[in-house]
Amino acid sequence: MTNKPAAALIMAAVYALHQDIWYWRQARPLVFGVLPIGLFYHAAYTLATAVILSLLVRMLWPADVDEGTGARE
């Protein structure tokens, strides 16, 4: 059983978090002393998105695609 409404809600949340309006016009504070906060946020966001999309693919990928039912030779 797939939970498509939950997946759509997760994707909407990921999209909303991508719009980082809170660090839009400032480069301070610096993370690790050199990395502007906006750049650090996007790096962390990218890692989180990769994990979330990996989980969504595992949850929603159709099982019959991996069975190799098509004959290509």
C-alpha positions, 0 to 999 in steps of 0.5 A: 500500500502506498501513501501518496497523499503523505508523499505529496505533503512531504514534497510540499514541505520540502518545497516550502523549506527551499524558500529560505526567506529568513537568510535572504539578505545577510551573510552573517553569521558564518558557519565554521568561521568561513561559510555564509549561513545561506550557503550552509542552509542550502548544503544541509537542505540538499543533503536532507532532500536527497535522503527524503527523495530516496525514502519516497522512491522506496515507498512509491516505486512500482514493484512491477518495474523491477521484475523485468517483464519487458523483453528487450534483446 
